[in-house]
Amino acid sequence: MSHQSLHAWVEDVAALTRPNKIHWCDGSEQEYQQMVQELLNDGALIELNQDSHPNCYLHRSDPQDVARVEHLTFVCTNNKADAGPNNNWMDPKEAHALMDDLYAGCMEGRTLYVVPYCMGPVESPYSRLGVEITDSPYVVANMRVMTRMGQAARDKIEAGAPFVKGLHSIGELDPERRYIMHFPEELTINSFGSGYGGNALLGKKCHALRIASWQARQEGWLAEHMLIVGVESPEGEVHYIAAAFPSACGKTNLAMLVPPEEYKGWKIWTVGDDICWMHPGPDGRLWAVNPEAGYFGVAPGTSEKTNPNAMAMLQRDAIFTNVAVTSDQQPWWEGMQDGTPATDWRGRDFDAENGKASHPNARFTVSAKQCPSYTEKADEAQGVPISAILFGGRRAGLVPLVMEAKDWAHGVLLGATMASETTAAATGQVGVVRRDPMAMKPFCGYHYGDYWAHWLSFADKVPNLPKVFQVNWFRKDGDGNFMWPGFGDNLRVLEWVIQRCKGEAEVVSTPVGLVPKADGVNLTGLEMNQEQLKSLITIDQSGWQHEFSEIKTYLDGFSPRLPASMANLAENIEQQLSS
């Protein structure tokens, strides 16, 4: 049936969009090189310095097509309430009619590419299949890096496996004719008018989070905006941690962390830097796979200091989007210690007075296997067991360096009420503090009240749930300086987290969570004393009273689907803070 439905769907799309020809992608190296050559020939890719960066290329997107467009992203459910106040909603019939009008004849003169792909290891029971139809060879090239794309996925679909249908066209790249539509009840995605990242690479946020989060609730698992990192002690014990941070808040840096000099014998294993699918395992723990096969990372700020592993993997076989270039055609972005930009991200001669050389949301696309800290566990069918879940964001004040939830329900509340300062990964004003529950605000495919209820339900289904923590690398002092060194030194916090997972390390109990004792975090080698650490983990009671007053108002916005237990817990914490 799926074989027939796949081919019938492709035929229907071709009849609507009227392409010059149809190409079924097989995911081979030869096909990828042909795609790259086609992009080079029409100027969509620019060859970078092949001596310093072999098989690396630059893509410059339209200046009005550089980030997610949350105001043009819709969840189209039959019942408006199911989409929730956290999503823009459109009636499915209206949305289909709108998109069909846009798609009519949109591929004339172009090739229609059929891109079968697998999110997750091909043989994993936790993986899910999809097919993206697109008229963009740039999208095809990126999807080959970002997913397990090609014949193996197609074979599974044609053998009867269900799949998510994604239809994408760049259209005219007109921001007035740009929509990203999700039909979770149909397992369908429609995208028109954008060639940028998550708007066009439909396996990424559209499938792996918005549609998958809906699937996950139906099927009893979790699809989350989280990195997955393994931390190995000198004794050889490995703990896997999943961590949710809003975009451009350091997920990739944490996933590829390099231990500080004082941590001899410690190793970091990178499973994924952006998306985590967690399933109850047969041993009563949550097990996770990274559905992606590559990284679509933010380039600005990535450097030898912040992320040497990322810099090492970007020396070959990478696609860069909206970065600057030097006079000898090497990629360049803000934060790099070496090189001088000659041409900015738009292709203009660089003039420092005109602003930044690279776009703040400039990206790189590269295979996960090129990361020096890559682990083969990322390709294992059963995934990895999760010991701890971290929630974090950019908060200049209030939120301590690290805080442990008192139980699973409290951990869900911590995740549901986390807030962060906005970054350049989405259109709009930068630096505004907004609630971003579980770092899923732009990506949860249904009502947040139902989503939190789904999270809470795992307390009854999984006997050995991970411990939950909240972290904040971004606290500032009175002079506006960061109080914590971050980057590799974040391993010091992860060490404490692991100690807590093993039932070790003492804590101080506060109304809002469990914090380390003043000597609980290893400061050896840091220019920081225990008094400074104490200021990083002290709970400001009056500040948290104000925070919980705002939290209660925020949660009320999701009534009547807000779980009563969450509302009661927030009320209890507020009472403890005021007593």
C-alpha positions as CSV (number, residue, x, y, z in Angstrom):
1,M,0.0,0.0,0.0
2,S,2.8,2.5,0.9
3,H,4.5,1.7,-2.4
4,Q,1.3,2.6,-4.2
5,S,0.6,5.6,-2.0
6,L,4.1,7.0,-2.4
7,H,4.1,6.8,-6.2
8,A,0.5,8.1,-6.4
9,W,1.4,11.1,-4.2
10,V,4.5,11.9,-6.3
11,E,2.3,11.8,-9.4
12,D,-0.3,14.0,-7.8
13,V,2.3,16.6,-6.8
14,A,3.9,16.5,-10.3
15,A,0.5,17.2,-11.8
16,L,0.0,20.2,-9.5
17,T,3.5,21.7,-9.7
18,R,4.3,20.8,-13.4
19,P,8.1,20.2,-13.2
20,N,10.2,19.7,-16.2
21,K,11.4,16.3,-14.9
22,I,11.3,14.1,-11.8
23,H,14.4,12.7,-10.1
24,W,14.2,10.0,-7.4
25,C,17.2,10.5,-5.1
26,D,19.3,7.4,-4.1
27,G,21.6,9.2,-1.6
28,S,24.8,8.0,-3.4
29,E,28.0,9.9,-3.4
30,Q,27.9,10.2,-7.2
31,E,24.4,11.8,-7.0
32,Y,25.7,14.3,-4.3
33,Q,28.6,15.4,-6.4
34,Q,26.3,15.8,-9.4
35,M,24.0,18.0,-7.2
36,V,27.0,20.1,-6.0
37,Q,28.1,20.6,-9.6
38,E,24.6,21.7,-10.7
39,L,24.6,24.2,-7.8
40,L,28.0,25.5,-8.7
41,N,27.0,25.9,-12.4
42,D,24.0,28.0,-11.6
43,G,25.8,30.0,-8.8
44,A,23.7,28.7,-5.9
45,L,27.0,27.3,-4.4
46,I,30.4,29.0,-4.4
47,E,33.5,26.9,-4.2
48,L,35.7,27.7,-1.2
49,N,39.4,27.3,-1.0
50,Q,39.9,23.6,-1.9
51,D,43.4,23.5,-0.5
52,S,42.4,24.6,3.0
53,H,38.8,23.3,2.9
54,P,38.4,20.4,0.4
55,N,34.8,19.8,-0.7
56,C,33.6,22.9,1.1
57,Y,31.1,25.3,-0.5
58,L,29.3,28.5,0.4
59,H,25.6,29.2,-0.2
60,R,24.2,32.7,0.1
61,S,20.4,32.8,0.8
62,D,18.1,35.6,-0.1
63,P,18.6,38.5,2.4
64,Q,15.0,38.2,3.3
65,D,15.2,34.4,3.9
66,V,17.7,34.0,6.7
67,A,15.9,32.4,9.7
68,R,12.8,30.6,10.9
69,V,9.6,32.6,10.4
70,E,7.5,31.6,13.4
71,H,4.6,34.0,12.5
72,L,4.3,32.2,9.1
73,T,4.5,28.7,10.7
74,F,1.1,27.0,11.3
75,V,-0.2,23.8,12.9
76,C,-3.3,22.7,11.1
77,T,-5.5,20.5,13.2
78,N,-9.2,19.8,12.7
79,N,-9.9,21.1,16.3
80,K,-8.3,24.5,16.8
81,A,-7.8,23.8,20.5
82,D,-5.6,20.8,19.8
83,A,-2.9,23.2,18.3
84,G,-3.0,25.2,21.5
85,P,-2.2,28.9,22.1
86,N,1.5,28.1,21.6
87,N,0.9,27.6,17.8
88,N,-0.5,29.6,15.0
89,W,-3.5,27.6,13.7
90,M,-5.3,27.4,10.4
91,D,-8.2,25.2,9.4
92,P,-6.7,22.2,7.4
93,K,-9.1,22.7,4.4
94,E,-8.2,26.4,4.2
95,A,-4.5,25.7,4.6
96,H,-4.6,23.0,1.8
97,A,-6.5,25.3,-0.5
98,L,-4.0,28.2,0.1
99,M,-1.0,25.9,-0.4
100,D,-2.4,24.3,-3.5
101,D,-2.9,27.7,-5.1
102,L,0.8,28.5,-4.3
103,Y,2.0,25.2,-5.6
104,A,0.1,25.3,-8.9
105,G,2.7,25.4,-11.7
106,C,5.5,26.4,-9.2
107,M,8.0,23.9,-10.5
108,E,7.7,24.8,-14.2
109,G,11.3,24.8,-15.6
110,R,12.6,23.0,-12.5
111,T,13.3,19.5,-11.4
112,L,11.1,17.8,-8.9
113,Y,13.3,15.8,-6.5
114,V,11.9,12.9,-4.5
115,V,13.9,12.6,-1.3
116,P,13.2,9.5,0.8
117,Y,14.9,9.6,4.2
118,C,15.1,8.0,7.6
119,M,15.2,10.0,10.9
120,G,17.4,7.8,13.1
121,P,19.5,4.7,12.5
122,V,17.8,2.8,9.6
123,E,17.4,-0.4,11.6
124,S,16.2,1.2,14.8
125,P,12.6,0.6,16.0
126,Y,12.8,4.2,17.3
127,S,13.4,5.7,13.8
128,R,10.7,7.2,11.6
129,L,10.6,7.6,7.8
130,G,9.8,10.5,5.6
131,V,9.8,11.7,2.0
132,E,10.4,15.3,1.0
133,I,9.5,16.5,-2.5
134,T,11.4,19.7,-3.3
135,D,12.5,21.8,-6.3
136,S,15.7,22.8,-4.6
137,P,19.0,20.9,-5.2
138,Y,20.5,22.9,-2.3
139,V,17.8,21.2,0.0
140,V,18.7,17.8,-1.5
141,A,22.4,18.3,-0.8
142,N,21.7,19.3,2.8
143,M,19.2,16.5,3.4
144,R,21.8,14.0,2.3
145,V,24.1,15.3,5.1
146,M,21.4,15.8,7.7
147,T,19.5,12.5,7.4
148,R,19.9,8.9,6.3
149,M,18.7,9.7,2.9
150,G,18.3,7.4,-0.1
151,Q,17.6,3.9,-1.3
152,A,17.5,2.2,2.1
153,A,14.7,4.5,3.3
154,R,12.8,4.2,0.0
155,D,13.0,0.4,0.3
156,K,11.4,0.4,3.7
157,I,8.6,2.7,2.6
158,E,7.9,0.6,-0.5
159,A,7.8,-2.4,1.7
160,G,4.9,-0.9,3.6
161,A,6.4,1.3,6.3
162,P,4.4,4.5,7.1
163,F,6.1,7.8,6.3
164,V,5.7,11.6,6.7
165,K,5.0,13.5,3.5
166,G,6.7,16.8,3.0
167,L,6.2,19.1,0.0
168,H,8.6,22.0,-0.4
169,S,9.1,24.6,-3.1
170,I,11.2,27.7,-3.0
171,G,8.6,29.5,-5.0
172,E,9.8,33.0,-5.8
173,L,11.4,33.5,-2.3
174,D,8.7,36.2,-1.7
175,P,8.3,36.8,2.0
176,E,4.7,37.8,1.3
177,R,4.1,34.3,-0.2
178,R,5.8,32.2,2.4
179,Y,4.2,29.6,4.6
180,I,5.3,26.5,6.6
181,M,2.2,24.3,7.3
182,H,2.0,21.2,9.5
183,F,-0.9,18.7,9.3
184,P,-0.1,16.4,12.2
185,E,-3.2,14.3,11.9
186,E,-2.2,13.6,8.2
187,L,1.6,13.3,9.0
188,T,2.0,16.0,6.3
189,I,4.2,19.1,5.9
190,N,3.8,21.9,3.3
191,S,6.5,24.6,2.9
192,F,6.5,27.3,0.3
193,G,8.6,30.4,-0.4
194,S,11.7,29.8,1.6
195,G,15.0,28.1,1.0
196,Y,16.4,28.6,4.5
197,G,17.3,25.7,6.8
198,G,14.5,24.5,9.0
199,N,11.9,26.1,6.7
200,A,13.1,24.0,3.8
201,L,15.0,21.0,5.2
202,L,11.7,19.4,6.3
203,G,13.3,16.4,8.1
204,K,14.7,18.8,10.7
205,K,12.4,20.9,12.9
206,C,9.2,20.3,10.8
207,H,9.3,16.5,10.9
208,A,11.7,15.7,13.8
209,L,9.9,18.0,16.3
210,R,6.5,19.4,15.2
211,I,5.2,16.3,13.5
212,A,7.2,13.8,15.7
213,S,6.1,15.4,18.9
214,W,2.5,14.7,17.8
215,Q,3.5,11.1,16.9
216,A,5.3,10.7,20.1
217,R,2.2,11.5,22.2
218,Q,0.1,9.0,20.2
219,E,2.8,6.3,20.5
220,G,4.1,6.9,24.0
221,W,7.6,8.5,23.6
222,L,9.1,12.0,23.5
223,A,10.5,14.1,20.6
224,E,12.6,16.8,22.1
225,H,14.8,19.8,21.1
226,M,17.7,18.4,23.0
227,L,21.4,17.5,22.5
228,I,22.6,14.1,23.6
229,V,26.1,13.8,25.1
230,G,28.0,11.0,26.8
231,V,30.3,11.8,29.7
232,E,33.0,9.2,30.4
233,S,34.9,9.3,33.7
234,P,38.5,8.2,34.1
235,E,37.2,4.9,35.5
236,G,35.4,4.2,32.2
237,E,31.8,4.8,33.4
238,V,29.7,6.6,30.8
239,H,26.6,8.6,31.6
240,Y,24.4,10.0,28.8
241,I,22.8,13.4,29.3
242,A,20.0,15.0,27.2
243,A,19.9,18.8,27.4
244,A,17.3,21.4,26.1
245,F,18.5,24.9,25.2
246,P,16.8,27.4,22.8
247,S,18.6,27.8,19.5
248,A,22.0,29.6,19.6
249,C,22.3,29.1,23.4
250,G,25.3,26.7,23.3
251,K,23.8,23.2,22.5
252,T,26.5,22.4,20.0
253,N,29.3,23.7,22.3
254,L,28.0,21.5,25.1
255,A,27.5,18.4,22.9
256,M,31.1,18.7,21.7
257,L,32.7,19.9,24.9
258,V,36.4,19.5,25.4
259,P,37.3,18.7,29.0
260,P,39.5,21.4,30.8
261,E,43.1,20.5,31.5
262,E,42.3,19.6,35.1
263,Y,40.0,16.8,34.0
264,K,42.6,14.2,32.9
265,G,41.1,11.0,31.7
266,W,37.6,12.4,31.1
267,K,36.1,11.9,27.7
268,I,33.1,13.4,25.9
269,W,31.1,11.5,23.3
270,T,28.8,13.4,21.0
271,V,25.6,11.6,20.1
272,G,23.7,14.7,18.8
273,D,23.5,18.4,19.2
274,D,19.9,19.4,18.5
275,I,17.2,16.7,18.5
276,C,16.5,13.7,20.9
277,W,13.9,11.1,20.6
278,M,13.4,9.3,23.9
279,H,11.6,6.0,24.3
280,P,10.9,3.8,27.4
281,G,13.3,0.9,27.2
282,P,12.8,-2.7,28.4
283,D,15.0,-2.0,31.4
284,G,12.7,0.7,32.8
285,R,14.9,3.6,31.7
286,L,14.5,6.2,28.9
287,W,16.6,5.4,25.9
288,A,17.4,8.0,23.2
289,V,18.4,8.2,19.6
290,N,19.5,11.3,17.6
291,P,17.2,11.3,14.5
292,E,19.7,13.4,12.6
293,A,22.9,12.3,10.8
294,G,24.5,15.7,10.6
295,Y,24.8,19.1,12.1
296,F,23.1,22.3,11.0
297,G,25.0,24.6,13.4
298,V,25.3,28.3,14.1
299,A,28.7,29.5,12.8
300,P,29.2,32.9,14.5
301,G,30.7,32.4,17.9
302,T,32.1,29.0,17.0
303,S,35.9,29.1,17.5
304,E,39.0,27.2,18.7
305,K,38.2,28.6,22.1
306,T,34.5,27.9,22.3
307,N,34.3,24.6,20.3
308,P,37.6,23.2,18.9
309,N,35.8,19.9,17.9
310,A,33.4,21.8,15.7
311,M,36.3,23.8,14.1
312,A,38.1,20.5,13.4
313,M,35.1,18.9,11.6
314,L,34.5,22.0,9.4
315,Q,37.8,21.7,7.6
316,R,36.3,19.5,4.9
317,D,33.1,18.3,3.3
318,A,30.9,21.0,4.6
319,I,28.3,23.4,3.3
320,F,28.4,26.9,4.7
321,T,25.4,29.3,4.5
322,N,25.6,33.1,4.9
323,V,29.2,33.2,6.2
324,A,31.8,35.7,5.0
325,V,34.9,34.8,3.1
326,T,38.5,35.9,3.2
327,S,40.5,37.1,0.2
328,D,41.7,33.5,-0.4
329,Q,38.2,32.1,-0.3
330,Q,38.2,30.6,3.2
331,P,35.0,30.8,5.3
332,W,35.0,33.4,8.0
333,W,32.6,34.5,10.8
334,E,32.6,36.5,13.9
335,G,34.4,34.8,16.8
336,M,37.2,33.3,14.7
337,Q,40.7,34.2,15.9
338,D,42.3,33.9,12.4
339,G,41.6,35.5,9.1
340,T,40.1,38.7,7.9
341,P,36.8,38.9,6.0
342,A,37.1,40.3,2.5
343,T,33.5,39.7,1.3
344,D,30.4,39.7,3.6
345,W,27.6,37.2,3.7
346,R,25.8,39.0,0.9
347,G,28.8,39.0,-1.4
348,R,29.7,42.6,-1.0
349,D,33.1,44.0,-0.2
350,F,33.3,43.9,3.6
351,D,33.2,47.3,5.3
352,A,33.2,47.1,9.2
353,E,31.0,50.2,9.3
354,N,28.2,48.4,7.5
355,G,27.8,45.8,10.2
356,K,28.8,42.2,10.7
357,A,30.6,40.2,8.0
358,S,28.6,37.0,8.5
359,H,24.9,36.9,9.2
360,P,24.2,36.3,12.9
361,N,22.4,33.1,12.0
362,A,25.0,31.9,9.5
363,R,25.1,28.1,9.4
364,F,27.2,25.1,8.6
365,T,26.0,21.7,7.4
366,V,28.3,18.7,8.1
367,S,28.2,15.0,8.7
368,A,28.1,14.0,12.4
369,K,30.8,11.4,11.7
370,Q,33.3,14.2,11.1
371,C,33.2,15.3,14.7
372,P,36.3,14.3,16.7
373,S,34.0,13.4,19.7
374,Y,31.6,11.3,17.5
375,T,30.6,8.0,19.0
376,E,29.4,5.0,17.1
377,K,26.6,4.7,19.7
378,A,24.9,7.3,17.6
379,D,24.2,4.6,15.0
380,E,23.1,1.9,17.4
381,A,19.5,0.8,17.0
382,Q,18.7,0.8,20.7
383,G,20.2,4.2,21.3
384,V,21.7,5.3,24.6
385,P,20.3,5.3,28.2
386,I,19.6,8.8,29.6
387,S,20.8,9.4,33.2
388,A,19.9,13.1,33.3
389,I,17.9,15.8,31.6
390,L,19.0,19.4,31.6
391,F,16.9,22.5,30.9
392,G,18.7,25.8,30.3
393,G,18.6,29.2,28.7
394,R,20.2,32.6,28.7
395,R,19.3,34.4,31.9
396,A,21.5,37.3,33.1
397,G,20.2,37.0,36.6
398,L,18.0,34.9,39.0
399,V,18.5,31.4,37.7
400,P,21.4,29.6,39.5
401,L,24.3,27.9,37.7
402,V,22.7,24.5,38.4
403,M,19.6,23.3,40.3
404,E,18.1,19.8,40.7
405,A,14.4,19.1,40.5
406,K,13.0,17.5,43.6
407,D,11.2,14.8,41.5
408,W,9.9,14.2,38.0
409,A,6.8,16.4,38.3
410,H,9.0,19.3,39.6
411,G,11.4,18.7,36.7
412,V,8.5,19.0,34.3
413,L,7.6,22.3,35.9
414,L,11.2,23.5,35.6
415,G,11.2,22.7,31.9
416,A,7.7,24.1,31.3
417,T,8.6,27.5,32.9
418,M,12.1,28.0,31.7
419,A,12.8,31.3,30.1
420,S,15.6,32.6,27.8
421,E,16.7,35.8,26.0
422,T,15.9,35.5,22.3
423,T,18.7,35.1,19.7
424,A,19.2,35.6,16.0
425,A,18.0,32.1,15.1
426,A,14.4,33.4,14.7
427,T,13.2,36.6,13.1
428,G,12.3,39.4,15.5
429,Q,13.9,41.4,18.3
430,V,17.1,39.9,20.0
431,G,17.6,39.9,23.7
432,V,14.0,39.7,24.9
433,V,13.3,37.3,27.8
434,R,10.5,34.9,26.8
435,R,9.2,31.7,28.2
436,D,10.4,28.8,26.1
437,P,9.1,25.5,27.7
438,M,11.5,22.6,27.1
439,A,13.1,24.9,24.4
440,M,10.1,23.7,22.3
441,K,8.1,27.0,21.9
442,P,8.6,27.2,18.1
443,F,8.5,23.4,17.7
444,C,5.8,21.7,19.8
445,G,3.2,20.4,17.4
446,Y,0.2,20.5,19.7
447,H,-1.2,22.2,22.8
448,Y,1.4,22.8,25.6
449,G,-1.1,21.7,28.2
450,D,-1.4,18.3,26.6
451,Y,2.3,18.2,26.0
452,W,3.1,18.7,29.7
453,A,0.4,16.1,30.6
454,H,2.2,13.7,28.3
455,W,5.6,14.4,30.1
456,L,3.9,13.9,33.5
457,S,2.5,10.6,32.4
458,F,6.0,9.0,32.2
459,A,6.1,8.9,36.0
460,D,3.6,6.0,35.8
461,K,5.3,4.3,32.8
462,V,9.0,4.4,33.4
463,P,10.3,3.1,36.8
464,N,13.8,4.6,36.5
465,L,13.4,8.1,35.0
466,P,16.3,10.4,34.5
467,K,17.0,13.1,37.2
468,V,16.1,16.6,35.9
469,F,18.2,19.7,36.3
470,Q,18.1,23.4,35.4
471,V,21.4,25.1,34.4
472,N,22.3,28.6,33.4
473,W,25.8,29.4,32.0
474,F,24.9,33.0,31.3
475,R,24.6,34.7,34.8
476,K,26.2,38.2,34.8
477,D,27.6,40.4,37.5
478,G,26.8,44.0,38.2
479,D,29.3,45.1,35.5
480,G,27.6,42.9,32.9
481,N,30.4,40.3,32.8
482,F,29.7,36.6,32.7
483,M,30.2,35.0,36.1
484,W,30.9,31.5,34.9
485,P,33.6,30.6,32.3
486,G,31.4,28.2,30.4
487,F,32.5,26.0,27.4
488,G,34.8,23.2,28.6
489,D,34.4,24.2,32.2
490,N,30.7,23.2,32.0
491,L,32.0,19.7,32.6
492,R,32.5,20.7,36.2
493,V,28.7,21.1,36.4
494,L,28.1,17.9,34.5
495,E,30.3,16.1,37.0
496,W,28.1,17.3,39.9
497,V,25.0,16.3,37.9
498,I,26.4,12.8,37.5
499,Q,27.3,12.6,41.2
500,R,23.7,13.4,41.9
501,C,22.5,10.7,39.5
502,K,24.6,8.2,41.4
503,G,23.2,9.3,44.8
504,E,26.3,11.2,45.7
505,A,27.1,14.9,46.6
506,E,25.2,16.8,49.2
507,V,22.6,19.5,48.3
508,V,20.9,22.5,49.9
509,S,17.1,22.3,49.6
510,T,15.3,25.5,48.6
511,P,11.6,26.1,47.6
512,V,12.6,26.2,43.9
513,G,15.0,23.3,43.8
514,L,18.1,21.5,45.2
515,V,21.4,23.4,44.7
516,P,25.0,22.3,45.4
517,K,26.8,23.1,48.6
518,A,29.3,26.0,48.2
519,D,32.1,23.4,47.8
520,G,30.0,21.0,45.7
521,V,31.3,22.0,42.3
522,N,35.0,21.4,41.5
523,L,36.8,24.7,41.0
524,T,40.3,23.4,40.7
525,G,42.3,25.5,38.2
526,L,39.6,28.3,37.9
527,E,40.2,31.9,39.0
528,M,37.1,31.6,41.1
529,N,36.6,31.0,44.9
530,Q,33.8,29.4,46.8
531,E,32.3,32.8,47.6
532,Q,32.0,33.5,43.9
533,L,30.5,30.1,43.4
534,K,28.1,30.7,46.3
535,S,26.8,33.9,44.5
536,L,26.2,31.7,41.4
537,I,24.0,29.2,43.3
538,T,22.3,31.4,45.9
539,I,18.5,31.6,45.6
540,D,17.1,35.1,45.6
541,Q,13.9,34.5,47.4
542,S,12.2,37.8,46.5
543,G,13.3,37.5,42.9
544,W,11.9,34.0,42.7
545,Q,8.6,35.2,44.3
546,H,8.2,37.7,41.5
547,E,9.2,34.9,39.0
548,F,6.5,32.5,40.3
549,S,3.9,35.3,40.2
550,E,4.7,35.6,36.4
551,I,4.9,31.8,36.1
552,K,1.4,31.3,37.4
553,T,0.0,33.9,35.0
554,Y,1.9,32.2,32.2
555,L,0.6,28.8,33.0
556,D,-3.0,30.1,33.4
557,G,-2.8,30.9,29.7
558,F,-3.0,27.2,28.9
559,S,-6.1,26.5,30.9
560,P,-8.3,24.5,30.7
561,R,-5.8,21.9,29.4
562,L,-3.1,22.8,32.0
563,P,-2.6,19.8,34.3
564,A,-4.0,20.6,37.7
565,S,-1.0,19.0,39.4
566,M,1.3,21.6,37.7
567,A,-0.8,24.5,38.8
568,N,-0.9,23.2,42.3
569,L,2.8,22.6,42.4
570,A,3.5,26.2,41.2
571,E,1.1,27.5,43.9
572,N,2.8,25.5,46.6
573,I,6.2,26.8,45.6
574,E,5.0,30.3,45.6
575,Q,3.6,29.9,49.1
576,Q,6.9,28.4,50.3
577,L,8.7,31.4,48.9
578,S,6.4,33.9,50.6
579,S,6.4,32.1,54.0
